[in-house]
Amino acid sequence: MQLLRVTDADDRRLDDYRGLTDVALRNVRDPSSGLYIAESTKVIARAVAAGHRPRSVLVQERRVEDIREIVGALDVPVYVVPDEVAEAVTGFAVHRGTIASMHRPQLPTVREVIDGASVVLILENVGDHTNVGAAFRAAAGLGADAVLVSPRGADPLYRRSVRVSMGTVFQVPWTRIMDWDAAIADLHLAGFDIAALALSDDAVTLDAYAADRPERVALVMGSEGDGLSRTAIDSADTVVTIPMFGGVDSLNVASAAAVALWALKA
């Protein structure tokens, strides 16, 4: 790695890290430039271990040796900055001391991602980056083999998603669905039972479904406000619901994903 000390917050070499608190800016910039942001040494280490390539790293002095263990053998510039420069550039206090600008990998096809999988989590139009990150963490921790994200869903590689997931977005194979009908056809061709988690009079309870679960299951979770679309429900083989109490009709999407995945693995 190339260790470079930078003391000027206006240095153009730090442009990848500017204004990271602006969600709209990051949503525009990340896909168009082929970059995403990874925060903390743990997350960066998982990204590098997954084969992702850093374009550069911004690090505070106290974390230099930590980052050296991760990217020391790579040809990558590492910008060492004072705390006040890191905050001026990013727009927030960089408590974890390390941020990397990473090249986005090319996403695999749906068929490639589901090949050999037995449990797949599908996130349809989940727009909150925190929920996407939490769902990926549940997928990694509770045994999902892959995650599929619908076209209008939030970006799993947005920095908040990556951070909330604790880097598990690099651990679980995933891709974005480009055509819903084609993806459903691929899942059916591979022998998956598509289970839509939704409120419905004819829904099967999760415990009953898990007690006699199909060999291969694709769990479809809906958006935070509207839940699953009619298209998604109509595409499913089974509608499944989590029994609720206390006058509460549903869980947060990431919590529901965790409960359903645990039930299927129990």
Buried (B, 14 or more C-beta within 10 A) or exposed (E): BEBEEBEEBEBEEBEBBBEBEEEEEBBEBBEEEEBBBBBBBBBBBBBBEEEBBBBBBBBBEEBBEBBBEBBEEEEBBBBBBBBEBBBBBBEEEBEBBBBBBBEBBEBBEBBEBBBEBBBBBBBBBBBBBBBBBBBBBBBBBBEBBBBBBBEEBBBBBBBBBBBBBBBBBBBBBBBBBEEBEEBBEBBBEBEBBBBBBBEBEEBBEBEEBBEEBBEBBBBBBBBEEEBBBEEBBEBBBBBBBBEEEEEEEBBBBBBBBBBBBBBBEE
